Amino acid sequence: MVRIVFFVLVFVSCVFGSHVEELRWSNGETFLSFLEKHSLPLKIYYNLDKEEQELATEIMSDVRYHILRSESNEIEQVLIPVGEELQIHIKKNIDEYVLEIIPVIYQEESLSLVLDIQKSPYQDIVDATNNYLLANEFVYSFKNSLNFRTLTKGDKLAIFYTMKTRLGKQYGSPKISTSMIEIRGKKRYSFLYEDGKYYDEKGVQLEGFLLARPVNYTRISSPFTTKRFHPVLKKYRAHLGIDYAARVGTPVRSAGDGKISFVGRKGGYGKTIIVNHSSGYKTLYAHLNGFAKKSRNGKSVKKGEVIGYVGNTGMSTGPHLHFGLYKNNVAINPASVIQVAKNLLTGKEITKFLQYTNEVKESIQKALLDNNFVPKKEESFASFEPLKREEK
């Protein structure tokens, strides 16, 4: 059924005179304000359960969504991506509108890129691929372990990555599995391992942006997940953050240095704070009971500084902190960058890691020798817009 949705949009548009609009989600827009703006019944939102209302709060500004209108300009269907895996689907069913959460249909392609440095790694990647997020991710993958300003013309770089496409355009963020940069004949590597962390070729974790846990908690009441199918409810679910159960009033601390970009109520998340960090990261703290006196828009905060207090506001069934982490406006698992003591692979893990990396190195060497390599030039994004950043 899910695969039929886009076919129906296109088919109906072509045959019956309907038309599809592609729009951007405005900064500060909520799901309720969206319904009001398009004269859709507000009960669409109020009939949602707690998890679905939370998910509707996760719609990010600048995300591209589609509205199918009839020949008389009446809304028949709406598709709004939430994260990279799921989307809200509103459709008219006889005389009422219904909402369902369905998977985003996309294709995933394994790609590689080999370049001689001409200007800088960042700019050369953008020039070759038109993919700013790939350039950002390449620079980030080395986690400040390299000074890119020491590179000279003729040095080389290689990237193995996967890229999603949706409706023929890039969708979401690229995922780099291996980065290599050759500086005056010496190769330096960054490998994304199965634990979601980057390591050098010796199995030492590359540390860059690391988070502290934001609250003293009793237990994790709900982990992070981008897509799961509930076997009883027969619905798709997602939880784009980690829920830390704690008593009302427990101090909530900023997980990293940054600047507060939002303080206030945010849909199903109730009282919420958002902090922008470096390298395209931001953190979200939801269901708060209240805010610290100094918490206001534009204020800089340090890692560990108290910014609010655990509460039970919004669509919440008990006191807890919902903690979200985003990179380039896409939700990622906070556990992947929470600071931990272990940063060196040992024992069986290092043996397995070295076997894997040796195989990848051989593939990179073959790619470097391929004189017929042609980079793939990407079309503009179908979902989240690229964020342009220069390497340091």
N, C-alpha and C positions, 0 to 999 in steps of 0.2 A: 504494500500500500504506500509506504514512504516514498519509494522510487517513482510512484505515479504522480506525486504532487507537482513537481516541476513540469512534467509532461503535460499535465492538465492546464497549468498556467499558460504554457506556450501554445498548446493546441486550441484552447478556448479563445485566446487572444487572436490567433490567425483566422479561425473559422467563423467565430460568432461576433466579431467586431469589438470584443472586449480589449482592454489595453493594460499593460503592466507598467507600473511606475517603479523606478529605483530611487530611493530616498536615503538620506543620512539621518541617523538619530542625533538630535540636537543636544548640545551640552546642557545639563540640568534638567532635561526632559525625564519624566517618570512614565511608567506604564499607564498609570491612571490619567496623567495629562495627555498622553497619546490617545487614549480612548475618548477623552472629552473633545480633543481637537478634531477627531474624525467622526464625531457623533455616533460612536459605538457604545453600547450599553455598559455601564460601570460594573454591572453584576458579573461580567466576564472575569474581572479581577477578584471581586469579593467572593465568588463561588470557588476560587482556587483554594487548595489546602495550603498548610504552612510552607512546605517545601517548594511548592509551585510559586507561591508569592515571593519567597526568597529568591528563586531563580529569575523571576521577572525583574527583581531589583538589580540583577547582574547585567542588564543590557547596557553596553558601554557607548559613550558618545562617539560619533563618527562611524559607527557600524552601519553598513549598507543593508537596507531591508527592502522588501518588495511588496507592493499592493496590486492586486488584480481587481480592476473595476469593470463593471458591466458597461454595455453601450449607453445606458442611462446614467453612468458615473457612480453607480452604487457599489460599495465595497463588497466583493465576493470572497476574497481570500487575502490573508496577510502572512508573510513569512519573515520572522525577525530572528537572526542568529543570536544565541546566548552562549558565550564562550566559543570554542572551536568545534564542539561535538554535537551540540543540541540546538534546536531552534523552536521558537513559539510559532504555532500554526493556528491562525484564526480562520474559520470558514463559516459561511452562511449555510445553515441546514434548514431548508424550507422557510420558516418565518422567524428563526432565531439564530444567534451566533454561538458557536462552540469553540473551545480552545483545547488544543492538545500539544504536548511536547513530543517532538519527533527528532530523529537523528538528522544531522546535516550530511548530505550525500556529497562526497568529494572523492577525488582520485589522489593517490600519493605516488610520487615519482622519485626514484633514487637518482641523484645527479652528482657530478663532480665538476670542479673548476680548477684549472691550472693557469697561472699568470706569471709573467715577468713583471717585476715592480717597475713602474714608470714614474708615478707621482707619490702615492702612498697606498698601503693595502686597502684602506677604506675607499678612497676615491677610485682606485683601479677596479675594485669589485663592483662598485656602483656603475662605472663606465661600461664594464663588460656585461653586466646582468640586469641593470636597472632595478636592483633589489637592495634597498637601503637596509632592510632588516637583516639580510644575509651579511652585509658589511658590518653592521652593529654586532651581530652574533659572533663573527669571526674575531673581531677585536676583543669582545668580552671573553671568548673561550680561553684566552691566554691569561685572564684574570690579573692583569697588570704585572705579569712575570717577565714581560719583554718591553723594552723601550723602542717603540716603532720608529722613533726619530733617528735611530742609528742606521736604518736601512738605506741602501744606496741603489741607484738604478741598475737593473740586471739581477738583483736578488729575486728569489722565486717564492710563490706561495701555492698551496694546494688545499682544496677543501672537498671532503666527501659529506654530502648532506641529502636530506629528503625535503621535498616541497609539495604542499597540497595545492590542488587546483579545483576550482568550483566554477561552473559555467564558463570554462575556458580561461579563467583568470586565476592569478595567485590567490590563495586563501590562507589566512593566518600566518604563523611564523615558521620560518625554515628551522629544521633541526639538524645541527651539525654533529656528525659522529666523530670526525677527525679533522683537525686543522694542522697544517705543516707550514713552516716558514723557513726558508733557507737564507742565512745571512753569511755572505762571503764563504759559501761552500759548506757551512755547518747547519745541519737541520735541527729545528726545534719543533716538538710535537705537543699537541693537546688532544687527549682522547676522552670522549664521553663514554663512561663505563655504565654497566647495567644498573648501578645504584643511582644514576641520574647526576653524578658529579664528574667534573673534569679532572684528569690526572695527567702528569707528564709521563715520559716514556719509562721512568723508573718506578711508577706507581705511587708517586707522591701527589697528594691532592693539591690542585692549584686553587689558592684561596683568593677571593676577590671580595665580592659583596656577600657578607655573612650576617645572618640575623640572630639576635638573641630571642629566647622565648619571651613573649610579651606579658605573661601573667603566671602567678603561682596558682596551679590548678590541682584539683583532686583526681581528675581523670579526663581522657579525651572521649567526649560523648558522641562525636561524629567525625570521621576522618574525611580527607579530601577524595573526591571522585568526579571525573568529568562526564561519565555516562554509565548508567547501569539500568537494567530492566527489572522492575519489581515483579517477581513471579506471581504474587497474589493480586496486587492491584492492576497488573497488566499495563503499567505505565512506565515511561522512561523517567529516570530521576538523575539528579546531579547535585553534588554538594561542593561548591567551588571555594572551599576553605576548610579550616580545622576548627571544631568547636571544643573549647576548653571549659569544662564545668568548674565553677568556682562560686563562692558565696557572694551575694550582693554587696557591693562596696569594695571588693578586692581591687587594689590598684592595678591599672593597665598601663604598661610602659611601651614607649616606642621601640620597635624591634631593631631600628637602625637610625643613623643620622639622617636627617631630611628636613622637609618643610611641609607644614600642614596645608593641604589644599581644600579640605572640606570639613566643616563642623556643623552638624545639624541632624535633622531627621531624614532618613533615606528609605522610603517605602517599607517593605517587610523587615528591613534591618533595624528599624527604630532609630534611636540615637546613635550616630555613627561619626567616626573620624577617619579621614584618609590622609596619609602622609606620602609625599613624593620623595623618592630617593634617587641615587645616581644610577647610571647604566640602564635607564628606562624602567626601573622598578617603582612600584608603589604598594603600600600596605593599607589594609582596611580593618577597622576595629568596630564591630557592630553589636547591637543589643545592649548598649551601655546604659547605666543608671544615671550617669551625669559626666560632665567634662571637668578637667582640671581648670583652675582659674586662668592659667596662662594659655590654654588651648584656644587658638583663634586662627582664622585664615591668614596665611602668609607667615606665621611664626616658625622660626627654625627650632628644631628639637634635636637632642642628642640621644644616642642609643641608651636605653634604660631610663629615660626621663618619663615621669608619670604624666599621662595625657588624659586619662579618664578612669572610670570605675565600672566594674562588672555590674550588669543589670539584667533586666528581663523585658526590655522594651521591644516594640515591633511584634512580628509574628514569632513569638518565642514561647516554648512550653516549660521553661525553667531557667534559672539564672546561669548564664554562661557567656563567654566571649567568643564570638565568631570572628576568626582571624583569617583574612584573605590576603593573598600575594599575587601581584600582577606584573608581568613583564611585557612592555609594549602593548598595554591594554588587554592582554590575554591572561586569564587566570592560570597559575601554575601551582604545584603542590608546595606549600610552605616548608614541608619537611625536607625538601631537596636542598634548601639553603640555610636551614637552622644550624647554628654553630655547634659542632660536636668535637670532642677531644680527639677522636680517631681521624687521622688524615693521611695514613700510610697503609697501603695494602701489604699484607704479610701472609705467610704460610701458603695454603692451597690457593688462596685468592690471588696472590702475586704470580704464582705459576700459571694460573689460568689467564690472568691479565697479560702477561708477557707473551704467551702463545697467541693470544688474540692480536696484540699490537704488532707482533712480527709479521703476521699475515697482512695486516693493513699496510705496513711499511712497504711490503713487496708490491701491493696494488698502487701505492703512491708513486713508487719508482717507475712502474710501467706507465702511469699517467704522465709523469714528467718527460718520458721519452717519446710520447705520442705527438708527432709533429702535425697531425691532422685534427687536433682538438679544437672544437668550436664551442665557445660558451653559449649557454641558453639565455636569450634575452627575454625577460619576463614582461607580461602585460601588467597593467595597473591592478591593484588589489580589488578583490570582490567583497572583502569584508573590512578588516581593520586597516587603516591607512598607515603607511610606513612612517616611522619617526626618524628624522635625519639627525645623526650625531657624528661628530668627528672623533677620531681616536686621539688619545693624549700622547 
